[in-house]
Amino acid sequence: KSAGSAGLQYYKDGNEWAYLPCSGHSVAVLFVGSVLQHCTAGYFRACRHRVVYDDHTTARQRMAATLFVRPAPTAVLLLPPSQRLSGRSIKSKLTFQQWNGRTARNYEKSK
């Protein structure tokens, strides 16, 4: 484990980019995406992140093992049974394919 983030930043509190406090082989960083944010009615928030290369960060020093977990296209995105999520509800029940279509349109708008 090393101090510093090897260039990995997240968007903190929706107003500034911040470095992670540590990195290395004993550190796992989990980012929640928009599907989990939708399925938990906002209990878990999607995280914007980026990698910034500077004088202290090179491609040889960074390593990432990325795993994307996605439901089947026809799966309905529902609130999972959990005491922590009681009292929350999802506004619209969508399939993953419908959700993916909406999300893709959002990325197209930002360009």
N, C-alpha and C positions, 0 to 999 in steps of 0.2 A: 504494500500500500504506500502510495506517495502523496505528499501534499500537492495540491494543484489539480487542475482538471484536464490537462493535456489538450486544451483548446475547447472543450465542450462547455457550452453555455445554455442556460434556459431563460425563458422570459419570466422574470420574477414579478409577481403581483400585478402583471399586466402593464408595467410601465418602465421596466429596465432590464437589460441583459445582465446576467450574473454568472460567474464561473462556479462550477461545483467545487466543494472544498477538498476533495481527494479523488484519486484515480489509481488504477493498478490492477494486478491479477486478483486481488482479494476484494474487489469492489464491483458490485453489480448496480447498474443504473436502469431503472424501469420507467419508461415513459408511457403514460396513458394516452390513448388516441380518442378521437371523436366518437367512435362507436361505443366504447365503454362509458364515456361521458353521457351519451344518449341513454344507454341501457340502465344507468344508475341514477337517471334524472338529475345529473349534475353533482352527485356525491363525490365522484372522482372527476377531476377536471382534466381536459386534454392539455398537454404541455407542448408549447412551441419550444424548439431547440435549434441550435446551430453549432457548427464547428468553426472556430476562428484560428487560422494559422498565423503565427507571429514568429519572432526570432527564437522563441523558446519551444516551439511546437513544430515538429516535422512529421512527415508521413511515416517515417520509420519508428517514431516514438508512440504512435497511436495504433491501437488495434480495436476493432469492434466485431462482435458476433451478434448480428441483428436477427431477430425472430419476429415475424409478423404473424399474429394469430387472427384469422378472419373466419367468420361463419360462412356456411353454404349460402349461395345466392338467394335461395328460397326461404332461408331461416327468418322467422319473425323476431325482431329485436324487442324483447320484453324485459321488464324489470325482474331481476332474479330474486328468489325468495331469500330474504335476509332481515333480521331484526333492525339492523342499521339503516335499512332503506324503508322501514315502515313509515307511512305517512307521505311518501313520495309517489308520484305517478308520471308516466310518460304521456306526453300530449298526443302523439300520433303513433300508432303501431305500423311500422314499416318493415318490409323485408330488407335484408342486407343489400340486395340488388337496387332497390329503390333508394336506400340511404346512400349507396355508392354513387348513384346518378346525381343526387343532390350535392354531394360533397365535390364531385368532379366539376360541377357547374361553378361552385364557389372558387375553386382554383383557377378556372378559366377567367372569371371576373377580375381576379387580382393581377392578371398579366397585362 
